[in-house]
Amino acid sequence: MANRTSTQNLRKRVRYHYRGNAAGPTLRLTLGCMLGLELRRVGSGKRMTFGKAGETTLSQLIDQAVTRPGRG
């Protein structure tokens, strides 16, 4: 594996996981599945999402973990 320096800082990476849907960040997809949120296909069938309610729940949980670590 090549040694590469990330062009993103921690804040940008957390923001990327906080926003968006399950189609992008692996962390978001993994957490949602571990929490038992229903994953479904949208659009052409390639993009995955937890639906509006699931994505909102996931965003709230990530927000709590980031803003109040250890108090979840």
SVG drawing of the C-alpha trace seen along z (x, -y; Angstrom):
<svg xmlns="http://www.w3.org/2000/svg" viewBox="-39 -20 43 25">
<polyline fill="none" stroke="black" stroke-width="0.4" points="0.0,0.0 1.4,-3.4 2.0,-6.0 -0.3,-8.8 -1.2,-11.9 -4.9,-12.7 -5.9,-16.0 -8.8,-16.2 -8.6,-17.1 -10.7,-15.4 -13.4,-18.0 -14.0,-17.5 -14.1,-13.8 -16.6,-13.9 -18.7,-16.4 -18.7,-14.0 -20.0,-11.1 -22.5,-13.3 -24.1,-14.6 -25.2,-12.6 -26.6,-9.1 -25.6,-5.5 -24.5,-5.6 -21.3,-7.4 -19.5,-6.9 -18.7,-3.3 -18.8,-4.4 -22.4,-5.7 -23.5,-2.5 -21.9,-0.3 -23.4,-2.2 -26.8,-2.2 -26.7,1.5 -25.4,2.3 -28.3,0.2 -30.8,2.3 -32.0,-0.6 -33.7,0.6 -31.5,0.2 -33.2,-0.3 -32.2,-1.1 -33.2,-4.5 -33.0,-6.0 -31.5,-3.7 -31.1,-1.0 -27.4,-1.5 -27.6,-4.1 -28.6,-2.9 -30.3,-4.9 -31.9,-4.3 -34.9,-6.4 -35.6,-9.9 -36.4,-8.7 -33.4,-6.4 -31.0,-9.0 -32.3,-11.5 -31.9,-9.1 -28.3,-8.2 -27.4,-11.9 -28.7,-12.6 -26.7,-9.7 -23.5,-10.7 -24.1,-14.3 -24.5,-13.2 -21.3,-11.0 -19.3,-13.9 -20.6,-16.7 -20.9,-14.7 -18.4,-11.8 -18.8,-9.3 -22.3,-10.6 -24.4,-8.7"/>
</svg>
